[in-house]
Amino acid sequence: MSRNINRLRRQKRIRAKVSGTVRKPRLSVFKSLTEMYIQIIDDESGKTILSASLSEVSKKNNLEGAKKLGKLVAEKCKKAKIEEIVFDRGGYKYHGKVKAVAEEARKSGLKF
């Protein structure tokens, strides 16, 4: 099995348990080799409330860029009056850039 297929299987297992609502939307993380994207999603209506990408914050796809992205998402959530979220790591291990995004969003005021 390829690494991506295994990640997609883990993502399916996670999505079976994690769902976002209007009051507590889902923060979804996707990363590629060059970019990192975050969406705040309401699964009841199937709509993306807001989104952010690494290109808005930093030119480099590294740990510092991920921290800046987490801070940006938290700021956007505050403007949209979202205080609590459910974290969806997208099948990735909770370390490195994914962990940096989550921790920086927590520091900036989001509750998981």
N, C-alpha and C positions, 0 to 999 in steps of 0.2 A: 504494500500500500504506500502511496505517496504521502508526503507530509501534509499536503493540502487536503487530501481526502480524509485523513485522520482528523484534521482540524474541523472540517465540515461535519463529521460525525459527532465530535465533542460539542460543536455549536448546536446541533439538533437536540442533544440531551439537555443542554443548558436552556434552550428556548422552550422546551417542554415544561420547565419549571418556572421560568422567569417571564413575566408579562407586565407591561406598563399600562397604567390607567391615566385618566385625566388628572387626578390628584397626585399620582406618583408615577410619572412616565419612566420609560426605560432609556438609559444611556448606553448606546451601542457603539462599540469600537471596531474599526476596520483599519488594518495597516497593510501597506504594500511595501515594495522595496524602496520607493521614493517618496511616498506620501503616508499620511495618517488622517483618517476621517472619523468624526464623532457625530452622531445624530441623537437627538432627544425625540423619542417616538411615543405616541399614544396608540397602543395596540388595539384598543376598543374601536376606535374609528379608523385605524390603519393609516394614520397620517403622521408625517414628520413635523414636529413643532418647531425645531430649530436645528441647525447643523453648523459645524465648524471644521476647518481642515488646517493642516500644518502650514500650507502655503499662505494662510492669513497671518501667521504669527512668525514663522521662522523659515529660513531657506534650507536649513539642514534637518534631516530626519535622524535626530539623535535624542538622547535623554533630556537635554536642556530644552529642545524644541517640544518634546512631549509634556514637560512641566508647564511651559508657556501655553500649550494647547489646553491643558486641564484648567488653568487659570482663566483663559478666555471663555471656555464653556461655562464655568461657574458664573462669570460676569454676565454672560448672555442669559443664563437661567434666572439670575436675580432681576434682570430687566423684564423678563417674561413672567415674573412672580412665581417661579418654580423653586421650592425649597427642598423637597424630598424627591429622590429618584431611586430607581432600581438599576444596579450595575450589570451590564451584559458584556462580558469580556470577549465575546465572539469566538470562543473556542481556543483562544490563545492562553498560554500559561500566565498566571498572575505574577509576573516579574518583569523587570526591565521597563520598557516604555509604557506598557499597559498599567503597571503598578504606579509609575510616575504620574500618569494622567489621573488615576483614581485618587492618589494621595493629595495631589495639588488641588483637585476639585474639592476634596474634603476640607483642606486647609482654608480654601476660599469661601467656605460656608455652605456647601451642599451636604445634605444628610443622606446617607445610603441606608 
